[in-house]
Amino acid sequence: MRYRTLTRNKEFTRAYTRGKSFVHPLLVTYVVKTRTRKTRVGITSSKKIGNAVTRNRARRVIRAAMYSQLPKDAGSWDIVFVARGKTAQSKSWQVEKVMRKHLEAAGILEGCPQEQP
């Protein structure tokens, strides 16, 4: 795994309160700059989305998009991706397009070449 994960509620809350948010019907992204040298990523999906199967599918779609869009040397960021209602019914390439727009707007992809699969 290339990225560390956000595990503590305090870390998620910091991203929600201090971070910059980017909203789309498929995905919400919270980004906050940190002092660590590693990018940390968290993925959440609430019970509003559906049952456990639906929530896990939404997280899998986001994770697949994240591995193709987030560069290895992204810098020192805390990033939280929040699944929306339409995330579980969408394909990973659709979420990739939205995620790329969010990461470019946040300045994470500046100077980083896009990885080709």
Backbone hydrogen bonds, N-H to C=O, Kabsch-Sander energy under -0.5 kcal/mol:
donor,donor_aa,acceptor,acceptor_aa,energy
4,R,39,T,-1.5
6,L,41,V,-1.7
11,E,8,R,-0.6
12,F,8,R,-1.6
13,T,9,N,-2.7
14,R,10,K,-2.0
15,A,11,E,-1.7
16,Y,12,F,-2.3
17,T,13,T,-2.5
18,R,14,R,-2.6
19,G,14,R,-0.6
19,G,15,A,-1.1
20,K,31,V,-2.9
22,F,29,T,-2.2
24,H,27,L,-1.3
28,V,82,V,-2.0
29,T,22,F,-2.7
30,Y,80,V,-2.7
31,V,20,K,-2.4
32,V,78,D,-2.1
34,T,76,S,-2.2
40,R,77,W,-2.9
41,V,4,R,-2.7
42,G,79,I,-2.5
44,T,81,F,-2.7
49,I,46,S,-1.4
55,R,51,N,-2.4
56,N,52,A,-2.5
57,R,53,V,-2.0
58,A,54,T,-2.2
59,R,55,R,-2.1
60,R,56,N,-2.3
61,V,57,R,-2.4
62,I,58,A,-2.1
63,R,59,R,-2.6
64,A,60,R,-2.4
65,A,61,V,-2.0
66,M,62,I,-2.5
67,Y,63,R,-2.2
68,S,64,A,-1.0
69,Q,65,A,-1.4
70,L,66,M,-2.7
74,A,71,P,-0.7
74,A,72,K,-0.6
77,W,75,G,-0.7
78,D,32,V,-2.9
79,I,40,R,-2.7
79,I,77,W,-0.5
80,V,30,Y,-2.6
81,F,42,G,-3.0
82,V,28,V,-3.0
82,V,80,V,-0.5
83,A,44,T,-2.7
83,A,81,F,-0.5
84,R,26,L,-0.9
86,K,25,P,-0.8
87,T,84,R,-1.1
88,A,84,R,-0.5
90,S,86,K,-0.6
90,S,87,T,-1.0
94,Q,91,K,-0.6
95,V,91,K,-1.6
96,E,92,S,-2.3
97,K,93,W,-1.6
98,V,94,Q,-1.4
99,M,95,V,-2.9
100,R,96,E,-2.7
101,K,97,K,-1.7
102,H,98,V,-2.2
103,L,99,M,-2.8
104,E,100,R,-2.4
105,A,101,K,-2.3
106,A,102,H,-1.8
107,G,103,L,-0.8
107,G,104,E,-0.6
108,I,103,L,-1.9
109,L,103,L,-1.0
112,C,109,L,-1.5
